[in-house]
Amino acid sequence: MTADTESTAAMPPAPSDARPILVEVEGVCKEFEIGQRVLPVLQDVDLTIRAGEMVTIIGASGAGKSTFLHCLGTLDLPTRGAIRFEGMDVTGLSPVDLAAFRNQTIGFVFQFHHLLPDFSALENVMMPALIARRPRREARASAEEMLASVGMDHRLRHRPGELSGGEQQRVAIARALVMEPKMLLADEPTGNLDTKTSREVHELLFRLNEARGLTVLIVTHNMELAAQMPRCVRMADGRISSAGDVSLAASSEARGPG
């Protein structure tokens, strides 16, 4: 078996076309007004993501990756175009309905964990469930389960300042999953971590995808992670330039200027 064959064999299986479509992005544009200027950031972006897929988005700084992730998660809305979750165009929802949609359907993980410093790991993970007005006992049970699933059940009462960077990111992932979302959106989730800890977080995301059937979309500059993903989407100048084979996209990016 060649090294290339071994590398391919180690990858998670490619998603089956039989899986239902979870997200359809069609003709999405995003523009920002800066004084008298209009700055186009996303231009006619189309993308389909199936339930249970693991997808990474790569591209140079300024390519529009984070803006696209924010639109996909409805943290921001596109100027034009449609974003459909299970057939429903969420761009037309009211602010109240959008907030409920985000809370129940999307989990977010960022480069900086944004944990509340005065609360314990358990309290941080409980927060989304409490905001959704779930009973406190139910919120606690869900938070304990999620912290156990990311290997943090022994650190429930520790505050963020008492945890390592990798532990803080694990808590942030547990918080993102406590409402059992259908999709996890991660923006440079290991960008602030050392190589060893980054690999541990990557492995955790793969395990969660396999164990829970979680749909995961990751924006990253980490080509080691991108090379492991079943599907790699490359963005350039606000457009998707490649949305298919990871080996082609990753090798092309690796040859670029960085």
MIZAVO-154888 format. One record per residue (C-alpha): residue number from 1; residue in one letter; x, y, z. Coordinates in Angstrom, 1 decimal, padded with zeros to 4 digits. Layout:
N
+-----+---+--------+--------+--------+
:   k : r :     c1 :     c2 :     c3 :
+-----+---+--------+--------+--------+
: NUM : A :      X :      Y :      Z :
...
+-----+---+--------+--------+--------+
***
This chain:
258
+-----+---+--------+--------+--------+
:   k : r :     c1 :     c2 :     c3 :
+-----+---+--------+--------+--------+
:   1 : M :  000.0 :  000.0 :  000.0 :
:   2 : T :  001.4 :  003.4 : -001.0 :
:   3 : A :  001.6 :  006.4 :  001.4 :
:   4 : D : -001.1 :  008.1 : -000.7 :
:   5 : T : -003.3 :  005.1 : -000.4 :
:   6 : E : -002.8 :  004.9 :  003.4 :
:   7 : S : -003.6 :  008.6 :  003.7 :
:   8 : T : -006.8 :  008.2 :  001.7 :
:   9 : A : -007.8 :  005.1 :  003.7 :
:  10 : A : -007.4 :  007.1 :  006.9 :
:  11 : M : -010.0 :  009.7 :  005.8 :
:  12 : P : -013.6 :  009.5 :  007.0 :
:  13 : P : -015.9 :  008.0 :  004.4 :
:  14 : A : -017.3 :  010.5 :  001.9 :
:  15 : P : -020.9 :  011.4 :  002.5 :
:  16 : S : -023.5 :  009.4 :  000.6 :
:  17 : D : -025.8 :  011.1 : -001.9 :
:  18 : A : -028.6 :  009.4 : -000.1 :
:  19 : R : -028.3 :  011.7 :  002.9 :
:  20 : P : -030.9 :  014.4 :  003.0 :
:  21 : I : -029.9 :  017.9 :  002.1 :
:  22 : L : -029.6 :  020.0 :  005.2 :
:  23 : V : -028.5 :  023.4 :  003.8 :
:  24 : E : -028.9 :  025.0 :  000.4 :
:  25 : V : -027.1 :  028.3 : -000.3 :
:  26 : E : -028.2 :  029.9 : -003.5 :
:  27 : G : -026.9 :  033.1 : -005.1 :
:  28 : V : -025.8 :  034.6 : -001.8 :
:  29 : C : -024.2 :  038.0 : -002.0 :
:  30 : K : -023.0 :  040.2 :  000.9 :
:  31 : E : -022.1 :  043.8 :  000.6 :
:  32 : F : -021.0 :  046.3 :  003.2 :
:  33 : E : -021.5 :  050.1 :  002.9 :
:  34 : I : -018.4 :  052.0 :  003.9 :
:  35 : G : -019.2 :  055.7 :  003.6 :
:  36 : Q : -020.1 :  056.2 :  000.0 :
:  37 : R : -018.6 :  053.0 : -001.1 :
:  38 : V : -020.2 :  049.5 : -001.4 :
:  39 : L : -017.8 :  046.7 : -000.7 :
:  40 : P : -018.8 :  043.3 : -002.1 :
:  41 : V : -017.6 :  040.5 :  000.1 :
:  42 : L : -019.6 :  037.5 : -001.1 :
:  43 : Q : -020.6 :  037.2 : -004.8 :
:  44 : D : -023.2 :  034.6 : -006.0 :
:  45 : V : -022.2 :  031.9 : -003.6 :
:  46 : D : -023.9 :  028.5 : -004.1 :
:  47 : L : -023.3 :  025.5 : -001.8 :
:  48 : T : -025.3 :  022.4 : -000.8 :
:  49 : I : -024.5 :  020.6 :  002.4 :
:  50 : R : -026.0 :  017.2 :  003.3 :
:  51 : A : -026.9 :  016.0 :  006.8 :
:  52 : G : -023.9 :  014.5 :  008.6 :
:  53 : E : -021.3 :  015.9 :  006.2 :
:  54 : M : -017.9 :  017.2 :  007.5 :
:  55 : V : -016.9 :  020.2 :  005.3 :
:  56 : T : -013.9 :  022.5 :  005.5 :
:  57 : I : -013.6 :  026.0 :  003.9 :
:  58 : I : -010.2 :  027.2 :  003.0 :
:  59 : G : -008.9 :  030.3 :  001.2 :
:  60 : A : -006.6 :  033.3 :  001.6 :
:  61 : S : -007.3 :  036.0 :  004.2 :
:  62 : G : -010.1 :  038.2 :  002.9 :
:  63 : A : -011.6 :  035.6 :  000.7 :
:  64 : G : -014.9 :  035.9 :  002.5 :
:  65 : K : -014.8 :  032.7 :  004.6 :
:  66 : S : -015.8 :  034.1 :  007.9 :
:  67 : T : -018.5 :  036.4 :  006.4 :
:  68 : F : -020.0 :  033.3 :  004.7 :
:  69 : L : -019.9 :  031.4 :  007.9 :
:  70 : H : -021.7 :  034.3 :  009.7 :
:  71 : C : -024.4 :  034.4 :  007.0 :
:  72 : L : -024.8 :  030.6 :  007.1 :
:  73 : G : -025.3 :  030.8 :  010.8 :
:  74 : T : -027.6 :  033.8 :  010.5 :
:  75 : L : -025.4 :  035.9 :  012.7 :
:  76 : D : -025.5 :  038.2 :  009.7 :
:  77 : L : -027.9 :  038.1 :  006.7 :
:  78 : P : -027.0 :  038.2 :  003.1 :
:  79 : T : -027.7 :  041.3 :  000.9 :
:  80 : R : -029.2 :  039.0 : -001.7 :
:  81 : G : -029.8 :  035.3 : -002.1 :
:  82 : A : -031.4 :  032.4 : -000.2 :
:  83 : I : -030.1 :  030.2 :  002.7 :
:  84 : R : -032.5 :  027.2 :  003.1 :
:  85 : F : -032.3 :  024.9 :  006.1 :
:  86 : E : -034.4 :  021.7 :  005.4 :
:  87 : G : -036.1 :  023.7 :  002.7 :
:  88 : M : -037.0 :  026.8 :  004.8 :
:  89 : D : -035.4 :  030.1 :  003.7 :
:  90 : V : -034.2 :  031.5 :  007.0 :
:  91 : T : -033.3 :  034.9 :  005.5 :
:  92 : G : -036.9 :  036.0 :  005.8 :
:  93 : L : -037.4 :  035.2 :  009.4 :
:  94 : S : -038.0 :  037.9 :  012.0 :
:  95 : P : -035.2 :  038.8 :  014.5 :
:  96 : V : -037.0 :  036.9 :  017.2 :
:  97 : D : -037.5 :  033.8 :  015.1 :
:  98 : L : -033.9 :  034.0 :  013.9 :
:  99 : A : -032.6 :  034.0 :  017.4 :
: 100 : A : -034.7 :  031.0 :  018.2 :
: 101 : F : -033.5 :  029.3 :  015.1 :
: 102 : R : -029.8 :  029.9 :  016.0 :
: 103 : N : -030.3 :  028.7 :  019.5 :
: 104 : Q : -032.0 :  025.4 :  018.5 :
: 105 : T : -030.4 :  024.6 :  015.2 :
: 106 : I : -026.8 :  026.0 :  015.0 :
: 107 : G : -023.8 :  025.5 :  017.3 :
: 108 : F : -020.9 :  028.0 :  017.0 :
: 109 : V : -017.3 :  027.6 :  017.9 :
: 110 : F : -014.8 :  030.4 :  017.4 :
: 111 : Q : -011.0 :  030.8 :  017.6 :
: 112 : F : -011.4 :  032.5 :  020.9 :
: 113 : H : -013.7 :  030.5 :  023.2 :
: 114 : H : -015.7 :  033.5 :  024.6 :
: 115 : L : -016.5 :  031.7 :  027.8 :
: 116 : L : -017.9 :  033.7 :  030.7 :
: 117 : P : -014.9 :  034.1 :  033.1 :
: 118 : D : -016.9 :  034.2 :  036.3 :
: 119 : F : -018.8 :  031.0 :  035.6 :
: 120 : S : -017.7 :  027.4 :  035.9 :
: 121 : A : -017.4 :  025.1 :  032.9 :
: 122 : L : -020.7 :  023.6 :  033.8 :
: 123 : E : -022.5 :  026.9 :  034.1 :
: 124 : N : -021.0 :  028.1 :  030.8 :
: 125 : V : -022.3 :  025.0 :  029.0 :
: 126 : M : -025.8 :  025.3 :  030.7 :
: 127 : M : -026.2 :  028.9 :  029.5 :
: 128 : P : -027.8 :  028.2 :  026.0 :
: 129 : A : -030.3 :  025.9 :  027.6 :
: 130 : L : -031.2 :  028.4 :  030.3 :
: 131 : I : -031.6 :  031.1 :  027.7 :
: 132 : A : -034.0 :  028.8 :  025.9 :
: 133 : R : -035.9 :  028.6 :  029.2 :
: 134 : R : -035.4 :  024.9 :  029.7 :
: 135 : P : -035.8 :  023.7 :  033.3 :
: 136 : R : -032.6 :  024.1 :  035.3 :
: 137 : R : -032.4 :  020.4 :  036.2 :
: 138 : E : -032.7 :  019.5 :  032.5 :
: 139 : A : -030.1 :  022.1 :  031.5 :
: 140 : R : -027.7 :  020.8 :  034.0 :
: 141 : A : -028.1 :  017.2 :  033.0 :
: 142 : S : -027.6 :  018.1 :  029.3 :
: 143 : A : -024.5 :  020.2 :  030.1 :
: 144 : E : -023.0 :  017.4 :  032.2 :
: 145 : E : -023.6 :  014.9 :  029.3 :
: 146 : M : -022.0 :  017.2 :  026.8 :
: 147 : L : -019.0 :  017.9 :  029.0 :
: 148 : A : -018.5 :  014.2 :  029.5 :
: 149 : S : -018.7 :  013.6 :  025.7 :
: 150 : V : -015.8 :  016.1 :  025.2 :
: 151 : G : -013.7 :  014.6 :  028.0 :
: 152 : M : -014.3 :  017.4 :  030.5 :
: 153 : D : -016.5 :  015.8 :  033.1 :
: 154 : H : -013.7 :  016.0 :  035.7 :
: 155 : R : -013.5 :  019.8 :  035.3 :
: 156 : L : -017.1 :  020.8 :  035.8 :
: 157 : R : -016.5 :  023.3 :  038.5 :
: 158 : H : -013.4 :  024.9 :  037.2 :
: 159 : R : -013.6 :  028.4 :  035.8 :
: 160 : P : -012.1 :  029.3 :  032.4 :
: 161 : G : -009.0 :  030.8 :  033.9 :
: 162 : E : -008.3 :  027.5 :  035.6 :
: 163 : L : -008.3 :  025.6 :  032.3 :
: 164 : S : -005.8 :  025.2 :  029.6 :
: 165 : G : -006.5 :  026.6 :  026.1 :
: 166 : G : -007.5 :  023.1 :  024.8 :
: 167 : E : -009.7 :  022.5 :  027.8 :
: 168 : Q : -011.4 :  025.9 :  027.3 :
: 169 : Q : -012.1 :  025.0 :  023.6 :
: 170 : R : -013.5 :  021.7 :  024.7 :
: 171 : V : -015.9 :  023.5 :  027.0 :
: 172 : A : -016.8 :  025.9 :  024.2 :
: 173 : I : -017.6 :  022.9 :  021.9 :
: 174 : A : -019.8 :  021.3 :  024.7 :
: 175 : R : -021.6 :  024.6 :  025.0 :
: 176 : A : -022.2 :  024.7 :  021.2 :
: 177 : L : -023.7 :  021.2 :  021.4 :
: 178 : V : -025.8 :  021.4 :  024.5 :
: 179 : M : -029.0 :  022.3 :  022.5 :
: 180 : E : -028.2 :  019.3 :  020.2 :
: 181 : P : -028.0 :  021.4 :  017.0 :
: 182 : K : -028.2 :  020.0 :  013.6 :
: 183 : M : -025.0 :  021.8 :  012.4 :
: 184 : L : -021.8 :  023.0 :  014.1 :
: 185 : L : -020.1 :  026.0 :  012.5 :
: 186 : A : -016.4 :  026.4 :  013.6 :
: 187 : D : -014.3 :  029.5 :  012.6 :
: 188 : E : -010.6 :  028.7 :  013.1 :
: 189 : P : -011.4 :  026.5 :  016.2 :
: 190 : T : -007.7 :  025.6 :  016.7 :
: 191 : G : -006.1 :  028.9 :  015.5 :
: 192 : N : -005.1 :  029.8 :  019.0 :
: 193 : L : -003.9 :  026.4 :  020.0 :
: 194 : D : -000.5 :  024.5 :  019.8 :
: 195 : T : -000.1 :  021.7 :  017.3 :
: 196 : K : -000.7 :  018.8 :  019.7 :
: 197 : T : -003.8 :  020.4 :  021.2 :
: 198 : S : -005.1 :  021.3 :  017.7 :
: 199 : R : -004.9 :  017.7 :  016.7 :
: 200 : E : -006.8 :  016.6 :  019.8 :
: 201 : V : -009.6 :  019.1 :  019.0 :
: 202 : H : -009.7 :  017.9 :  015.4 :
: 203 : E : -010.0 :  014.3 :  016.6 :
: 204 : L : -012.8 :  015.3 :  018.9 :
: 205 : L : -014.8 :  017.0 :  016.1 :
: 206 : F : -014.4 :  013.8 :  014.0 :
: 207 : R : -015.6 :  011.6 :  016.9 :
: 208 : L : -018.6 :  013.9 :  017.5 :
: 209 : N : -019.5 :  013.8 :  013.8 :
: 210 : E : -019.3 :  010.0 :  013.7 :
: 211 : A : -021.0 :  009.4 :  017.1 :
: 212 : R : -023.8 :  011.9 :  016.7 :
: 213 : G : -024.2 :  012.3 :  012.9 :
: 214 : L : -023.4 :  016.0 :  013.5 :
: 215 : T : -023.0 :  018.1 :  010.4 :
: 216 : V : -019.8 :  020.1 :  010.8 :
: 217 : L : -018.5 :  023.0 :  008.7 :
: 218 : I : -015.0 :  024.4 :  009.6 :
: 219 : V : -013.3 :  027.5 :  008.4 :
: 220 : T : -009.5 :  026.9 :  008.7 :
: 221 : H : -006.1 :  027.8 :  007.5 :
: 222 : N : -004.8 :  024.5 :  008.9 :
: 223 : M : -004.0 :  022.4 :  005.9 :
: 224 : E : -003.4 :  019.3 :  008.0 :
: 225 : L : -007.0 :  019.5 :  009.1 :
: 226 : A : -008.2 :  020.3 :  005.6 :
: 227 : A : -006.4 :  017.3 :  004.2 :
: 228 : Q : -008.3 :  015.0 :  006.6 :
: 229 : M : -011.7 :  016.3 :  005.7 :
: 230 : P : -014.0 :  014.3 :  003.4 :
: 231 : R : -014.9 :  017.5 :  001.5 :
: 232 : C : -013.0 :  020.8 :  001.1 :
: 233 : V : -014.5 :  024.0 : -000.2 :
: 234 : R : -012.1 :  026.7 : -001.5 :
: 235 : M : -013.1 :  030.3 : -001.5 :
: 236 : A : -011.4 :  033.1 : -003.4 :
: 237 : D : -012.5 :  036.7 : -003.9 :
: 238 : G : -015.9 :  036.1 : -002.3 :
: 239 : R : -016.7 :  033.1 : -004.5 :
: 240 : I : -016.5 :  029.4 : -004.2 :
: 241 : S : -013.9 :  028.2 : -006.6 :
: 242 : S : -013.9 :  024.6 : -005.7 :
: 243 : A : -016.4 :  022.6 : -003.7 :
: 244 : G : -015.5 :  019.0 : -004.2 :
: 245 : D : -012.5 :  016.7 : -003.9 :
: 246 : V : -010.3 :  017.5 : -000.8 :
: 247 : S : -007.1 :  016.2 : -002.3 :
: 248 : L : -007.3 :  018.6 : -005.3 :
: 249 : A : -008.4 :  021.6 : -003.2 :
: 250 : A : -005.8 :  021.0 : -000.5 :
: 251 : S : -002.9 :  020.5 : -002.8 :
: 252 : S : -003.8 :  023.6 : -004.8 :
: 253 : E : -004.0 :  025.7 : -001.6 :
: 254 : A : -000.7 :  024.3 : -000.4 :
: 255 : R :  001.0 :  025.6 : -003.5 :
: 256 : G : -000.5 :  029.0 : -003.1 :
: 257 : P :  001.2 :  032.0 : -001.4 :
: 258 : G : -000.4 :  031.2 :  002.0 :
+-----+---+--------+--------+--------+
***
